[in-house]
Amino acid sequence: MIAPPQITRVETRRVSCDGAQDGIAAALGHPRVFLEIDEHGYVDCGYCDRRFVLVGGPADGADHSKLPDIASGASAP
């Protein structure tokens, strides 16, 4: 497995992603989706593969190149 393209550490289990990041405006990203971090401590955006990691959770500080993708928490707005 390879590491996700971008890891964002968050303090809440429910996060949103619209593809905006350094150099990419939200309007050029993807539709906003809401994601729920489960007991694994992280979730991946199904559009841009950004990984959201819960601060202090089980995946915080882990080697993310060895963790599987988890995008099952995605929901439309």
Phi and psi restraints in degrees (value plus and minus 20) as a CYANA .aco file:
   2 ILE   PHI    -132.8   -92.8
   2 ILE   PSI     136.6   176.6
   3 ALA   PHI     -86.9   -46.9
   3 ALA   PSI     129.7   169.7
   4 PRO   PHI     -85.1   -45.1
   4 PRO   PSI     136.2   176.2
   5 PRO   PHI     -83.1   -43.1
   5 PRO   PSI     -53.3   -13.3
   6 GLN   PHI    -168.6  -128.6
   6 GLN   PSI     115.7   155.7
   7 ILE   PHI    -133.8   -93.8
   7 ILE   PSI     108.6   148.6
   8 THR   PHI    -139.3   -99.3
   8 THR   PSI     100.7   140.7
   9 ARG   PHI    -105.2   -65.2
   9 ARG   PSI     110.9   150.9
  10 VAL   PHI    -149.2  -109.2
  10 VAL   PSI     142.2   182.2
  11 GLU   PHI    -129.6   -89.6
  11 GLU   PSI     -17.7    22.3
  12 THR   PHI    -145.0  -105.0
  12 THR   PSI     133.0   173.0
  13 ARG   PHI     -96.4   -56.4
  13 ARG   PSI     -45.6    -5.6
  14 ARG   PHI    -122.6   -82.6
  14 ARG   PSI     102.5   142.5
  15 VAL   PHI    -151.0  -111.0
  15 VAL   PSI     143.6   183.6
  16 SER   PHI    -145.3  -105.3
  16 SER   PSI     133.7   173.7
  17 CYS   PHI    -159.7  -119.7
  17 CYS   PSI     114.0   154.0
  18 ASP   PHI    -146.5  -106.5
  18 ASP   PSI      -9.4    30.6
  19 GLY   PHI      65.1   105.1
  19 GLY   PSI     -25.6    14.4
  20 ALA   PHI     -88.9   -48.9
  20 ALA   PSI     117.9   157.9
  21 GLN   PHI    -181.4  -141.4
  21 GLN   PSI    -195.6  -155.6
  22 ASP   PHI     -72.6   -32.6
  22 ASP   PSI      97.8   137.8
  23 GLY   PHI      65.8   105.8
  23 GLY   PSI     -26.6    13.4
  24 ILE   PHI    -143.8  -103.8
  24 ILE   PSI      95.2   135.2
  25 ALA   PHI     -92.6   -52.6
  25 ALA   PSI     135.4   175.4
  26 ALA   PHI     -76.6   -36.6
  26 ALA   PSI     -55.8   -15.8
  27 ALA   PHI     -83.9   -43.9
  27 ALA   PSI     -41.3    -1.3
  28 LEU   PHI    -122.1   -82.1
  28 LEU   PSI     -17.3    22.7
  29 GLY   PHI    -104.7   -64.7
  29 GLY   PSI    -135.7   -95.7
  30 HIS   PHI    -165.3  -125.3
  30 HIS   PSI     151.8   191.8
  31 PRO   PHI     -77.7   -37.7
  31 PRO   PSI     123.5   163.5
  32 ARG   PHI     -88.4   -48.4
  32 ARG   PSI     109.6   149.6
  33 VAL   PHI    -142.9  -102.9
  33 VAL   PSI     132.0   172.0
  34 PHE   PHI    -128.1   -88.1
  34 PHE   PSI     114.0   154.0
  35 LEU   PHI    -142.9  -102.9
  35 LEU   PSI     128.4   168.4
  36 GLU   PHI    -138.8   -98.8
  36 GLU   PSI     103.5   143.5
  37 ILE   PHI    -100.6   -60.6
  37 ILE   PSI     107.0   147.0
  38 ASP   PHI    -118.4   -78.4
  38 ASP   PSI    -178.8  -138.8
  39 GLU   PHI     -85.4   -45.4
  39 GLU   PSI     -33.7     6.3
  40 HIS   PHI     -95.2   -55.2
  40 HIS   PSI     -40.8    -0.8
  41 GLY   PHI      70.3   110.3
  41 GLY   PSI     -11.6    28.4
  42 TYR   PHI    -178.2  -138.2
  42 TYR   PSI     142.4   182.4
  43 VAL   PHI    -169.7  -129.7
  43 VAL   PSI     128.8   168.8
  44 ASP   PHI    -130.0   -90.0
  44 ASP   PSI     120.2   160.2
  45 CYS   PHI     -92.0   -52.0
  45 CYS   PSI     110.4   150.4
  46 GLY   PHI     -91.5   -51.5
  46 GLY   PSI     -37.4     2.6
  47 TYR   PHI    -108.5   -68.5
  47 TYR   PSI     -75.2   -35.2
  48 CYS   PHI    -130.2   -90.2
  48 CYS   PSI     -20.8    19.2
  49 ASP   PHI      48.0    88.0
  49 ASP   PSI     -10.2    29.8
  50 ARG   PHI     -82.4   -42.4
  50 ARG   PSI     116.7   156.7
  51 ARG   PHI    -123.3   -83.3
  51 ARG   PSI     109.9   149.9
  52 PHE   PHI    -124.9   -84.9
  52 PHE   PSI     102.4   142.4
  53 VAL   PHI    -135.1   -95.1
  53 VAL   PSI     108.7   148.7
  54 LEU   PHI     -94.3   -54.3
  54 LEU   PSI     102.9   142.9
  55 VAL   PHI     -80.3   -40.3
  55 VAL   PSI     108.1   148.1
  56 GLY   PHI      61.8   101.8
  56 GLY   PSI     -21.9    18.1
  57 GLY   PHI    -101.8   -61.8
  57 GLY   PSI     158.0   198.0
  58 PRO   PHI     -83.9   -43.9
  58 PRO   PSI     -42.6    -2.6
  59 ALA   PHI    -116.3   -76.3
  59 ALA   PSI     -26.0    14.0
  60 ASP   PHI     -88.4   -48.4
  60 ASP   PSI      97.4   137.4
  61 GLY   PHI      68.7   108.7
  61 GLY   PSI     -19.5    20.5
  62 ALA   PHI     -97.7   -57.7
  62 ALA   PSI     144.1   184.1
  63 ASP   PHI    -101.0   -61.0
  63 ASP   PSI      80.8   120.8
  64 HIS   PHI     -92.4   -52.4
  64 HIS   PSI     -32.3     7.7
  65 SER   PHI     -92.5   -52.5
  65 SER   PSI     -34.3     5.7
  66 LYS   PHI    -123.2   -83.2
  66 LYS   PSI     -22.0    18.0
  67 LEU   PHI    -117.2   -77.2
  67 LEU   PSI     120.4   160.4
  68 PRO   PHI     -92.6   -52.6
  68 PRO   PSI     140.0   180.0
  69 ASP   PHI     -89.0   -49.0
  69 ASP   PSI     119.0   159.0
  70 ILE   PHI    -150.5  -110.5
  70 ILE   PSI      82.7   122.7
  71 ALA   PHI    -139.4   -99.4
  71 ALA   PSI      -9.1    30.9
  72 SER   PHI     -89.9   -49.9
  72 SER   PSI     -33.9     6.1
  73 GLY   PHI    -106.8   -66.8
  73 GLY   PSI     -13.7    26.3
  74 ALA   PHI     -90.7   -50.7
  74 ALA   PSI     118.8   158.8
  75 SER   PHI    -164.0  -124.0
  75 SER   PSI     130.3   170.3
  76 ALA   PHI     -96.2   -56.2
  76 ALA   PSI     136.1   176.1
